[in-house]
Amino acid sequence: MKQIKNMTQIELAAYIQSHLRKAGINVVLSGGATVAFYSSGRYVSKDLDLINVQFAKRSRIKASMEKIGFREKGRYFENPDTEFFVEFPKGPLSVGEEPVKEISEIELATGILRVISPTDCVKDRLCAYYFWGDKQGLAQAMLVAQNQTVDMGEIGRWSKIEGKVQEFKVFKSKLK
């Protein structure tokens, strides 16, 4: 097994997830790290957002993270052997008003990575653009859509339900 200091961001996520699963804590990778993963590093994120999908108590997460050398610092967990820090946003695992539809499982040498699908990653990033006008969220959604196979029909359907048809049209036009 690799040492934490030699793990990539995604290897670290898989390692942490596998460790937490052994303690009965189920988390899924979301947020900027998924953009980094799905864009093959064209986007850089220093954190891991591991969504606490079964609402495990923070004290259980803390105890489990301490066993692998992470210390709680505010809302994050840090380990001196890595530049990446870890956050555990509370569930539900959703994009806008809908639950995430697909969780991918990818086997790595450091464990099983559970991550939202590229399509749900695009939706997640579009939420920032749709609801707060965040141009970085739009750019991140575009990076994922340009580097992965995503279901544009599904993203369009979801955008309509979220009341963001015009914003979706902007997204689609920028992809061309």
Number of C-alpha atoms within 10 A of each C-alpha: 8 12 10 19 13 11 17 13 23 20 20 24 28 26 23 23 23 20 20 18 14 10 13 14 19 19 28 23 26 23 19 21 24 29 27 20 18 23 21 14 12 14 17 15 17 14 19 25 22 25 22 22 17 14 15 16 11 12 9 14 18 14 14 20 20 15 10 14 13 20 18 17 10 8 9 16 21 20 18 12 13 17 11 18 20 23 17 21 17 17 16 14 21 17 19 18 9 12 12 18 12 12 15 14 14 11 12 13 10 21 19 20 24 21 26 23 22 25 21 24 27 29 25 25 26 30 21 18 22 23 12 10 13 14 14 13 22 23 18 26 27 21 20 25 22 14 13 16 12 17 13 14 9 13 17 17 13 19 21 14 13 16 11 18 16 12 18 22 13 11 17 14 9 11 13 6
